[in-house]
Amino acid sequence: MGCYKNKSVLFTGLEEGGILLDLDTKAFFSLTETGARIWSLLYGGLCAADIAKKLSAEFSASQEKTLVSTDRLIKELEKHRLIVRGRG
C-alpha cells in the first residue's frame, strides 16, 4: 500500500534538510537531508521499497540499508499523521 502526504502539512526545504508544519496541530518537525529527500519522493503512492530503491541509486548505498531507514521515517511520519497509507 502506498503512502501519501497529508494535505494539511507544509514543507519548507533548508540547506541541510527541511521543516514540516502540520497546519491542523500547529506542530513542526525537522528532517535531515535524507529525510527531506524521502519526503520529496512521497508522491503518487510510492511505498517504502520504491523510495529505498531510488535512494540507494542516488546515494550509492545498499537497498537493504536505505529500506530500513526509509521504513523507519515513514512509520514516524505516519505516527504523527503527516502521511497516510492508502489510495490517496
Residue pairs with C-beta under 8 A, 6 or more apart in sequence:
1 45
1 47
1 85
1 86
2 44
2 45
2 46
2 47
2 85
2 86
2 87
2 88
3 42
3 45
3 46
3 47
3 48
3 74
3 77
3 78
3 83
3 84
3 85
4 42
4 45
4 83
4 84
4 85
4 86
4 88
5 39
5 42
5 43
5 82
5 83
6 22
6 81
6 82
6 83
6 84
8 22
8 23
8 24
9 20
9 21
9 22
9 23
9 82
10 20
10 21
10 23
11 18
11 19
11 20
11 21
11 36
11 39
12 18
12 19
12 21
13 36
14 36
16 32
16 33
17 30
17 31
17 32
17 33
17 35
17 36
18 30
18 31
18 35
18 36
18 39
19 28
19 29
19 30
19 31
20 28
20 29
20 30
20 31
20 39
20 82
21 27
21 28
22 28
22 29
22 80
22 81
22 82
27 80
29 80
29 82
31 38
31 39
34 55
34 59
34 69
35 73
37 55
37 58
38 51
38 55
38 70
38 73
38 74
39 77
41 50
41 51
41 54
41 55
42 51
42 83
45 87
45 88
48 67
48 70
48 71
48 74
49 67
51 66
51 70
51 74
52 63
52 66
52 67
52 69
52 70
52 71
53 63
53 66
55 61
55 66
55 69
55 70
56 62
56 63
56 65
56 66
59 66
74 83
77 83
78 84
78 85
